[in-house]
Amino acid sequence: MNTNAFALRHIGPREDDQNLMLKTLGVESLDQLIYETIPDDIRLENGLNLEAPMTEHEYLLHIHELSKKNKAYKTYIGLGYHPTILPAVIQRNILENPGWYTAYTPYQAEIAQGRLEALLNFQTMVIDLTGMEIANASLLDESTAAAEAMSLLFAVRERQQKKEGINKFFVSENILPQTLSLLQTRATPIGIELVVGNEETFDFSSGFFGALLQYPGKDGQVTDIKTFIAKANDAQIKVAVAADILSLIKLEAPGKFGADVVVGTTQRFGIPMGYGGPHAAFFATKTAYKRDLPGRIIGVTKDKNGNRALRMALQTREQHIKRDKATSNICTAQVLLAVMASMYAVYHGPKGLRFIADKVHNKASELANALTQLGYDQINTSYFDTIQIKTNAKKIKAIAKEKKVNLYYPNKKTVIISINETTSIRDINYLISVFAEAAKKDTITISAISKANNIIKSMQRTSDFLTLDVFNTYHSETELMRYIKSLERKDLALNHSMISLGSCTMKLNAASEMLPLSWFKWGNIHPFAPLKQAKGYLTILKELENQLTEITGFAATSLQPNSGAQGEFAGLMVIKAYHESRGDHHRNICLIPSSAHGTNPASAVMAGMKVIVTKSTAEGNIDVDDLREKAELHKDNLSALMVTYPSTHGVYESAIKEITQIIHDNGGQVYMDGANMNAQVGLTNPGNIGADVCHLNLHKTFAIPHGGGGPGVGPICVAKQLVPFLPGNPIIKTGGEKAITAISAAPFGSALACLISYGYIKMLGAEGLTASTKIAILNANYIKHRLEGSFDTLYSGERGRAAHEMIVDCRPFKAHGIEVTDIAKRLMDYGFHAPTVSFPVAGTLMIEPTESESKAEIDRFCDAMISIKKEIDSASKDDDNNVLKNAPHTLDMITSDEWYLPYSRETAAFPLEYVRDNKFWPSVRRVDDAYGDRNLICSCIPIEAYAEA
């Protein structure tokens, strides 16, 4: 056994097992299986042109050497990113813990109660600090959250405003520059007119539907948002506030002033800067807007026994339900980062957070006083952590650079300094020395930090926050460690068993890929630091772009989109820019197959396109005749086709090249959704099938962990003609020569997470990547074969093979009174997370094993499914008191003194022998979603209040 080969560790089935599986399938070799699975005309003629694979040991040495190229200067740039202190107890027990980072989105609530509780804590924290009524479980970054706020306020305009076509949105000139760029990207396609100006001179009578303020502003000034909001409310203008979460410890909550939406980032709550992300944004609003609130919401409900339980609430808002009627395409969150930020609040509590905020404010004030004594003009009259100095910026910059200090220089006459949690007295004195040298004066030495209050009285916080027990209990490391562990035990993750979710690719997230995320020189680089300080990052990001470009067969890549949905939107906006560059401003029709993921039509609408749905055949393929008819009908206005390959039905459609040619013949471009790219790598690619742009889910194909529902990364790869339009950034130059405005806040999106995919490709190499694709196909077809006779596969390829996933039909079981949900819940008793339920076809399960699962684990899963089929056969439509309808079974049920069910406790809890060896206990019985939506509670509340609800 070659112990140096990473592929050997990543790929689950051993060689002997592979041979047994191939024999079971009746093929002589893996190559024969691939021949029977993938159409001949799309197969690559040559292998991937990538460097030879590294061993894990070689890779870790390599990534360590690259980290030395990053220069972690003392950084006071601000602009929404700050150095932080991540408590070691959170780093070790969450960030570095596969029990947290390998879990899936909590759609199966009964086995996700720990994560759901942590997210409920997050929402409570956000609601308390913002003073709003409801919050979601995080968004991608502050700038995209602000854009979502604009879209929400546009959607909830007053009836008269809609009738009059009022479409102006005011943006304070003190907004973060990256946020303004993203607002510009989002506003134009949906018909919003942005007006940027000074809020103090804003005319409230000139036909605006909404406004966005920065609190504090990008220059650190705390303005009187209370007066602005009051005047706006009188003029029927709704107001969103982008707020610094740490400042809200000392500044009054915008909700107290009547704000309609409050957004921001929780990066300051212990999350490393990571050259731009990933970080968890927050979004809070009024309950009246709950149906338009983007992202996921965690709510309180009850289980079958009436006990308190948590689950994702109001799921009818999501894209797979509303599709092109959705107000947002966001289908994910930043769960892992939100959990970390919430634990930061739990660990420090309100008293600890006040101490941190006071420390930051006092040091900023001490620095301001010292610089004033040196003769500098500090012009902020009310501030939290950021001071603004009018001086010769060039002179300061030269000295600061020499002393390895990063400040923000918005113009030639201004220097802005943002103090943070890590800033010490020594750091303050070092900063003073920079300015003293520039002034050619003796420095001033601070020996102690005095209490200060440089916040305008009307903006000072008087309201309480984080008063509940969870934020006032776990302040020792021992207690927090145990609390985190207690929640972890309630969640099923990949460290327990396989998660066979179709379209979601829950593969191994190798430890060697994850380790560098904790290293100082990767975590502590500001996204707007000078490029010379980020040479390690730039080396990796450029090589990752090249790797992905080679894998997809395209010409260039942008890593900026920080989720799959963002990648979809980015790809369509690049197509839009391409058409417009050719004078084809009228091309706005987007063809989308009926089987597409719900984010596809939502993204198209966000990009200003009109969605035309094309039919699918009985075999689950695109109806080529219907597609051709609609492409020709709309040829004068055709912009794009959005297609997933292999199809969402788990089939390699043989007509894919004909399909892409039809679109090109009628003037359109082809966007390929990369959700199933792990069935292409090394065997075919989007460029080869005729696509023009694709997004890639790095959190699927390229091994970034799902993190319980995020982070995701969704870069786009494009053909030659689209390269000039790749997205830019207002501060750091990125993108093409004719770059569209920003898609995400940071120049390279979630750069820290990109290290994982870089390592995945680096250690697998061309052969390992190709082998991974082949084994994923082998594992899927092995499951298909083993389940034959118990479950019917809905769609297969022309030679009877599945792709990397398959859809099994559970609708016939309704004759026994059994729904697909019952199977999903019963799988929990066997120790498994359910496959994807009722997508893309209602009443089905979509199963995807990935290449990482061993034959033994796959056999356990198949044994469980076959056992469940026998239970289905024994069920009766007239008697629903059976083992499936009562699933899942909790420890409380099994250990109860009373047992009235018509089957044994052993059948309920230990249906197969292997379950005894590693039993996972669901912590609640089946949850009542409808009750939770009727009685919406989205924050931690005292138990008495829950009882009243």
KAPE-V431365 format. One line per field, one symbol per residue. ss: DSSP state (@ for helix, = for strand, . for the rest). A space follows every 10 residues. Layout:
ss = ???
This chain:
ss = .....@@@@@ ....@@@@@@ @@@@@....@ @@@@@@@..@ @@........ .....@@@@@ @@@@@@@..= ...==..=.. =......@@@ @@@@@..@@@ @.......@@ @=@@@@@@@@ @@@@@@@@@@ ...==...=. .@@@@@@@@@ @@@@@...@@ @@@@...=== ==....@@@@ @@@@@@@@@. ..=====.@@ @......=== =====..... =...@@@@@@ @@@@...=== ===...@@@. =..@@@@... =====..... ...@@@.... =====.@@@@ @@....==== ===....=== ===.@@@.@@ @@@@@..... ....@@@@@@ @@@@@@@@@@ @@@@@@@@@@ @@@@@@@@@@ @@@...==.. ..=..===== ..@@@@@@@@ @@..==.=== =..=====.. ....@@@@@@ @@@@@@@@@. .......... ......@@@= ........@@ @.....@@@@ @@@@@@@@.. =.......=. =......... @@@@@@@@.@ @@@....... @@@=@@@@@@ @@@@@@@@@@ @@...===.. ...@@@@@@@ @@@@@@@@@@ @.......== ===....@@@ @@@@@@...= ====.=.... .=.@@@@@@@ @@@....=== ====...... .....@@@@@ @@@@@...== ====..@@@. .....@@@@. ..====.... .......... .....===.@ @@@@@..... .......... .......... @@@@@@@@@@ @@@@@@@@@@ @@@@@@@@@@ @@@@@@@... .==....... .....====. @@@@@@...@ @@@@@@@@@. ..=..==... ...====... ....@@@@@@ @@@@@@@@@@ @@@@.=..=. .......... @@@@...... ....@@@@@. ..@@@@@@.. ......=.@@ @@@@...... ..@@@@@@.
